[in-house]
Amino acid sequence: AVGPFEELNENKLDYVVGQMHDGIEWMEKTTGRKYDDERLIEAVYDTCRSTSTWAEICALNKAIP
């Protein structure tokens, strides 16, 4: 894991890249559909945006006397 006390190095990056490739291969085999970079980027963007919006909503719901 990469945290405040650990640096990202080549081995860790290679490991994550390998995991992504394995996951993509599994996904394509399971769904019968080809992987699409653009759709992943869009999904990640949408997830980040909705998470951020939810955080704003939670902040607005705080009781202020």
C-alpha positions as MATLAB code, in Angstrom:
seq = 'AVGPFEELNENKLDYVVGQMHDGIEWMEKTTGRKYDDERLIEAVYDTCRSTSTWAEICALNKAIP';
ca = [
       0.000    0.000    0.000;
       1.079    3.531   -0.618;
       0.682    5.716    2.415;
       2.331    8.639    4.119;
       5.312    6.499    5.152;
       5.746    4.514    1.969;
       6.914    5.635   -1.425;
       5.605    4.359   -4.725;
       8.333    2.400   -6.475;
       8.690    0.470   -9.727;
       7.806   -2.892   -8.151;
       4.590   -1.577   -6.620;
       3.601    0.110   -9.864;
       4.304   -3.070  -11.861;
       2.192   -5.053   -9.403;
      -0.795   -2.708   -9.733;
      -0.498   -2.643  -13.529;
      -0.453   -6.448  -13.580;
      -3.526   -6.574  -11.353;
      -5.339   -4.164  -13.674;
      -4.475   -6.258  -16.733;
      -5.647   -9.435  -14.982;
      -8.880   -7.708  -13.967;
      -9.506   -6.452  -17.489;
      -8.895   -9.926  -18.918;
     -11.316  -11.447  -16.385;
     -13.931   -8.753  -17.063;
     -13.756   -9.254  -20.842;
     -14.021  -13.032  -20.470;
     -16.898  -12.789  -17.985;
     -18.973  -10.157  -19.795;
     -18.042  -11.048  -23.369;
     -17.410   -7.358  -24.041;
     -14.201   -5.539  -24.953;
     -12.603   -3.207  -22.392;
     -12.880    0.512  -23.194;
     -10.453    3.014  -21.611;
     -12.797    5.934  -22.221;
     -15.678    4.262  -20.396;
     -13.453    3.523  -17.394;
     -12.239    7.125  -17.290;
     -15.835    8.346  -17.487;
     -16.953    5.962  -14.717;
     -14.098    7.007  -12.417;
     -14.842   10.684  -13.079;
     -18.551   10.173  -12.347;
     -17.735    8.300   -9.133;
     -15.395   11.061   -7.941;
     -17.948   13.736   -8.793;
     -20.806   11.967   -7.003;
     -18.621   11.272   -3.950;
     -17.668   14.939   -3.811;
     -21.294   16.014   -4.172;
     -22.317   13.635   -1.378;
     -19.619   15.111    0.883;
     -20.993   18.600    0.176;
     -24.528   17.418    0.993;
     -23.346   15.912    4.283;
     -21.576   19.173    5.161;
     -24.759   21.145    4.435;
     -26.773   18.810    6.677;
     -24.722   19.662    9.764;
     -26.785   21.345   12.420;
     -25.710   24.932   12.960;
     -27.230   26.606   16.045;
];
